[in-house]
């Protein structure tokens, strides 16, 4: 089992930045693919970014590429999502996810590829 705890959400003005963190425990972190998803009110959960244990990356190019950066610190069992130039449409609950399953990075844009989820952290961007 893997336990995931997100932190770092909050209220920020448009154009501002936030750094989300997700601390993992319960399994060898370095073997996991880690991802971030978000869900806005009334919308489906959306892929944001993912990073493999070997340092491969995947981003939702429409919403995240160029503004968001995912990174991981295997020594601290933590994955981060640095979000810059935030927009009101980035307002959502952000979820950390982990996968112990093998696969190509493109597969980890699907929520069904993950077997562990955090409780989510709220990000609100005011205009």
N, C-alpha and C positions, 0 to 999 in steps of 0.2 A: 504494500500500500504506500501511497504517496500523499502527504498532506501539503497543501499549498495555501499560503497566507499572503494576500496582496496588501500593499500599503502605498501611500503617496498621492492618493486622489484628493480632490478638493475643488474649490471654486477659484477660477482664474479669469482674468479679462482676455478678450480676444487679442491675439498677438503674443500672449504670454507663453510660458513653458511650465511643464510639470514632468517629474520623473517618477514613474511607477516602479515599485519593487515587488518581487514575488519570492518569498523564502520557501524553499522546499525541504521536506524531511521525510524519512522513512524508506528511502531507496537510494542507491547510488546515483547521485544527481548527474554525473557526467555521462551516464548512459541514456539519459532522457532527451527527447526533443521537447523543447519548451516553446509555447506559443502564447500570443495575446489575441483575445477576441473582444468585441464590444457589442453592446446591445442598447440601442436607444429606445425610448418609449414607443410602443406600437410597431416596432420594427423587428426583423429577425436578427439573430446573432450574426455578427459579421467578423470575418477574419481580418486581423490587423498585421501581424508579423509572426515569424517563427525563426528559431535558430536551433540547429542540430548540435550534438555534442562535439562534432568535428569542425564546427564553425561555418557551416553552410547556412545561408539566409534565404528567407522568402518574405516578401512584402505584398500587401494589398496596394498595388500601384495607384489605384484610384484615390484611396484615402490617406495612405501613409507615406508613400515613397517621396523622399525629399524633405519630409518634415519629421518623421518618426524614425527612431533608431532602436533596434533591439540589441541587447548584449547580455552576456552571461558571465558570471564569476564562479567557476566550478569550485574554487577553494572555499567560497562562502555559500555555496548551494543557493545561489540567488540569480534571478533573471531580472533584467531591467527593461523599461520602455521609456526612452527619452522622447518627449513630445514637445516640439517647438512650433512656433507660429500657429498656435491653436485657434480654431474657428468655432463659432457657436454650434455648427453641425457636428463637431467632435464630442458634444455632450452625450454621455452614455455611461452605463456601468461597464467597466473594463474587467475582464476575466483573464486570469492566468490559467493556462492548461499545460498538462504534461502528458507525454506519450512514451510508453515503453515498447511500442510496436515498430517494427522495421518498415521502411518505405522510402520512396523518393520525396524530396522536399515539397514538390508540388502537391503531394497527397496531404500534407499537413496544413493546407489551407482549408481543409474540411474539418468541421467540429467533430465529426464521427471518427476521425483518426486519433482522437485523444481519449484516454481512459481515466484521467484525473483532472479535476477542476477546483479552482478556488472559489471563495464565496463572492468575490467581486468587490470593486472599489469604485465609488461614484466620482466621475469627472464632470464638472459643470463649467462651461465656458460662456461668460456673459458678453453681450455685444456692446 
